[in-house]
Amino acid sequence: MRSQALRADLLMLITAMIWGTVFVAQSLGMESIGPFLYSGLRFGLAAVILLPVLHLLQRNDTSVAPVNRQMLRGGILMGLALALGINLQQVGLMFTSVTNSGFITGLYVIVVPLLGLFIGQKTGMGIWLGACLAVVGMFLLSVGEGFHVASGDWLQLAGAVVWGMHVLMVGVFAKRHDPLRLALVQFITCAVISLLLAVIFETIEWQSIVAAAPAILYGGIFGVAVGFTLQVVAQKHAIASHAAIIFSLEAVFAAIAGAWLLGEALHMRGYIGCALMFAGMLLAQLWPKKLPATA
């Protein structure tokens, strides 16, 4: 049991690192194509990559349960949340920086336990203190001179709520069904929705797709096929709130990647905001829990 937990923690840490660096690819990809087309193509690519892997595993392991209605329902629900979250994030990146996007998205570490209230999970003082710190930190990071909040920051905040819902969904369904099959269903669902949005709202040109190919390949192979698959596999042996704090480290990796690869920089106000947000994330999860009363 302990080895499974350590393995899950390592997989989630790797996932956070991958997701953080993928923010750069997401930003660069939209220099050539629209946000919906980028999302649709990279999730479609991930589904194509995962299909032969599943076929190979099924051929070598006959004990794998077949796809059933409950598994399809779970994967589709995860895919719907994923499509909404990833496209809010993708469109938001058009109007904010990689650093801001990474840290605001990381607020789902607060959202997960708050949403847990609706399914009967109790919320302690640490959650509320962490939420207050995170909100103050987001203000310092996102609100510039003249108290202006970039429109992209609001989209990222809305996406953080959706990501919190997605983490809770994965935590529920991954414990009931085969994680790789769930991942495949959610990839296909997200790809179909994103491509439909692209056909309706965007201009699609082959030359533009070719120009964005490196960002699509990196985002599809590492960000989706590897990253989101690792998430589902890891959360089979992890509780949602514990997973959320490790996944939130993507914000740190996003800031590092933004500074290293895109030359983004923060003023001292922004660094203080980042520190407060990260402290809020940690406090929400590490605040001492009240021990149950003994008879």
C-alpha positions in Angstrom: 0.0 0.0 0.0 2.8 2.4 0.9 4.7 1.6 -2.2 1.6 2.3 -4.3 1.2 5.7 -2.6 4.8 6.6 -3.2 4.5 5.5 -6.9 1.4 7.6 -7.3 3.1 10.7 -5.7 6.0 10.3 -8.2 3.7 9.9 -11.2 1.8 13.0 -10.1 5.0 15.0 -9.6 6.1 14.1 -13.1 2.6 15.1 -14.4 2.9 18.5 -12.7 6.3 19.1 -14.4 4.9 18.1 -17.8 1.8 20.2 -17.5 3.9 23.3 -16.4 6.1 23.1 -19.4 3.2 22.5 -21.8 1.9 26.0 -21.0 4.7 27.3 -23.2 3.7 25.0 -26.1 0.0 26.0 -25.7 1.1 29.7 -26.0 3.4 29.1 -29.0 0.8 26.9 -30.8 -1.7 29.8 -30.9 0.7 31.9 -32.9 -0.4 30.0 -35.9 -3.8 28.4 -35.2 -6.8 29.1 -33.0 -7.2 27.8 -29.4 -10.0 25.3 -30.2 -8.2 23.8 -33.1 -5.0 23.5 -31.1 -6.9 21.7 -28.3 -8.7 19.4 -30.7 -5.6 18.4 -32.6 -3.5 17.6 -29.6 -6.2 15.6 -27.9 -6.9 13.8 -31.1 -3.2 13.0 -31.5 -3.1 11.7 -27.9 -6.1 9.4 -28.6 -4.4 8.0 -31.7 -1.2 7.3 -29.7 -3.1 5.6 -26.8 -5.2 3.3 -29.1 -2.4 0.9 -30.1 -1.1 0.9 -26.5 -4.5 -0.3 -25.3 -4.7 -2.9 -28.0 -1.3 -4.2 -27.1 -2.1 -4.4 -23.4 -5.5 -6.1 -24.0 -3.8 -8.7 -26.2 -1.3 -9.5 -23.5 -3.7 -9.3 -20.6 -7.0 -11.0 -21.0 -8.1 -10.1 -17.5 -8.7 -6.5 -18.5 -12.4 -5.7 -18.2 -14.2 -4.8 -21.4 -15.6 -1.3 -22.0 -19.1 -1.0 -20.4 -21.7 1.7 -20.1 -20.6 2.9 -16.7 -17.0 3.3 -17.9 -18.1 5.2 -21.0 -20.3 7.5 -18.9 -17.4 8.2 -16.6 -15.0 8.8 -19.4 -17.4 11.1 -21.2 -18.1 13.1 -18.1 -14.4 13.5 -17.5 -14.0 14.5 -21.2 -16.7 17.2 -21.0 -15.0 18.7 -17.9 -11.6 18.4 -19.6 -12.9 20.1 -22.8 -14.4 23.0 -20.9 -11.3 23.4 -18.7 -8.7 23.1 -21.4 -10.4 25.5 -23.7 -11.0 28.1 -21.0 -7.3 27.8 -20.3 -6.3 27.9 -24.0 -8.4 31.0 -24.8 -7.2 32.7 -21.6 -3.6 32.3 -22.7 -4.4 34.7 -25.5 -4.9 37.5 -23.0 -2.5 36.7 -20.2 1.0 35.3 -19.6 2.2 31.7 -19.1 3.2 32.6 -15.5 -0.2 34.1 -14.6 -2.0 31.2 -16.3 0.0 28.6 -14.4 -0.4 30.1 -11.0 -4.1 30.9 -11.4 -4.9 27.5 -12.8 -3.1 26.1 -9.7 -5.9 27.5 -7.5 -7.8 24.3 -8.1 -5.9 23.0 -5.1 -8.3 25.2 -3.1 -11.3 24.4 -5.3 -11.1 20.6 -4.9 -11.7 20.6 -1.1 -14.3 23.4 -1.4 -16.2 21.4 -4.0 -15.8 18.4 -1.6 -18.3 20.1 0.7 -21.1 19.3 -1.8 -20.3 15.6 -1.5 -20.1 15.6 2.3 -16.4 16.3 2.9 -15.7 18.6 5.9 -13.7 21.7 5.5 -11.3 22.8 8.3 -9.8 26.1 9.2 -6.7 25.4 7.0 -8.9 25.5 3.9 -10.3 28.9 4.6 -7.0 30.4 5.5 -5.4 28.9 2.4 -8.2 30.2 0.3 -7.8 33.8 1.7 -4.0 33.7 1.0 -4.6 32.4 -2.5 -7.1 35.1 -3.3 -4.7 37.8 -2.0 -1.9 36.3 -4.0 -3.9 36.2 -7.2 -4.8 39.9 -6.7 -1.1 40.8 -6.4 -0.2 38.6 -9.4 -3.0 39.5 -11.7 -4.1 43.1 -10.9 -1.8 45.6 -12.5 -1.7 49.4 -12.2 -5.1 51.1 -12.1 -6.6 47.9 -10.6 -7.0 46.2 -14.0 -7.4 42.5 -14.2 -6.6 40.9 -17.6 -9.6 39.2 -19.2 -7.4 36.1 -19.6 -7.0 35.9 -15.8 -10.7 35.6 -15.3 -10.9 32.8 -17.8 -8.1 31.0 -16.0 -9.9 31.4 -12.7 -13.1 29.9 -14.3 -10.9 27.1 -15.6 -9.5 26.5 -12.1 -13.0 25.7 -10.9 -13.5 23.3 -13.8 -10.1 21.7 -13.1 -11.2 21.1 -9.5 -14.3 19.3 -10.7 -12.2 17.3 -13.1 -9.7 16.2 -10.4 -12.7 15.0 -8.2 -14.2 13.1 -11.2 -10.9 11.4 -12.0 -10.5 10.4 -8.3 -14.0 8.8 -8.4 -13.9 7.0 -11.7 -10.3 5.9 -11.8 -10.9 3.8 -8.7 -13.8 2.0 -10.4 -12.6 1.5 -14.0 -9.5 0.8 -16.1 -7.6 4.1 -16.1 -6.2 3.8 -19.6 -9.6 3.2 -21.1 -11.0 6.1 -19.1 -8.2 8.3 -20.4 -8.9 7.3 -24.0 -12.6 8.1 -23.7 -12.0 11.5 -22.2 -9.4 12.3 -24.9 -11.8 11.4 -27.7 -14.6 13.4 -26.1 -12.4 16.5 -25.6 -11.0 16.2 -29.2 -14.5 16.0 -30.8 -15.9 18.9 -28.8 -12.8 21.1 -29.5 -12.7 20.3 -33.2 -16.4 21.1 -33.5 -15.8 24.5 -31.8 -12.9 25.1 -34.2 -15.0 24.4 -37.3 -17.7 26.8 -36.0 -15.6 29.7 -34.8 -12.1 29.4 -36.4 -10.5 29.5 -39.8 -8.7 26.2 -40.5 -5.7 26.3 -42.9 -3.3 23.5 -43.6 -0.3 25.8 -43.7 -1.1 27.1 -40.3 -1.4 23.6 -38.9 2.0 22.7 -40.3 3.5 25.8 -38.7 2.0 24.9 -35.3 3.1 21.2 -35.7 5.9 21.3 -33.1 3.6 22.8 -30.4 0.9 20.3 -31.3 3.3 17.3 -31.1 4.7 18.4 -27.8 1.3 19.3 -26.3 -0.3 16.1 -27.7 2.4 13.6 -26.9 3.7 14.9 -23.5 0.9 17.1 -22.2 -2.0 14.8 -23.1 -0.9 11.3 -24.0 1.7 11.1 -21.2 0.5 13.8 -18.7 -3.3 13.2 -18.5 -2.8 9.4 -18.7 -0.4 9.5 -15.8 -3.0 11.6 -13.9 -5.7 9.0 -14.3 -3.3 6.1 -13.5 -1.9 7.9 -10.4 -5.3 8.9 -9.0 -6.3 5.3 -8.8 -4.2 5.2 -5.6 -4.5 8.7 -4.3 -7.2 10.9 -2.7 -8.3 13.9 -4.7 -7.1 16.6 -2.1 -3.7 15.0 -1.9 -3.4 14.8 -5.7 -4.5 18.4 -6.1 -1.6 19.8 -4.1 1.0 17.8 -6.1 -0.6 18.8 -9.4 -0.6 22.4 -8.3 3.2 22.4 -8.6 2.6 22.8 -12.3 2.3 26.5 -11.5 5.9 26.6 -10.3 7.1 24.7 -13.4 5.0 27.0 -15.6 6.7 30.1 -14.1 10.1 28.5 -14.6 9.3 27.5 -18.2 7.9 31.0 -19.0 11.0 32.7 -17.7 13.4 30.3 -19.3 11.8 29.8 -22.8 9.7 32.9 -23.3 11.7 35.5 -21.4 8.7 36.4 -19.2 9.5 38.3 -16.0 7.5 39.4 -12.9 7.9 42.5 -10.8 8.4 42.1 -7.0 4.6 42.4 -6.5 4.1 39.4 -8.8 6.7 37.3 -7.0 5.0 38.1 -3.6 1.6 37.2 -5.1 3.0 33.9 -6.4 4.5 33.1 -3.0 1.2 33.9 -1.2 -0.7 31.7 -3.7 1.6 28.8 -3.3 1.6 29.3 0.5 -2.2 29.2 0.4 -2.2 26.0 -1.6 0.2 24.3 0.9 -1.6 25.6 4.0 -5.0 24.3 2.7 -3.5 20.8 2.6 -1.0 20.7 5.4 -3.0 22.4 8.2 -3.1 19.9 11.1 -6.3 17.9 11.1 -8.3 17.5 14.3 -7.9 14.1 15.8 -11.1 12.1 16.3 -12.3 12.0 19.9 -11.7 8.8 21.7 -14.2 7.3 24.1 
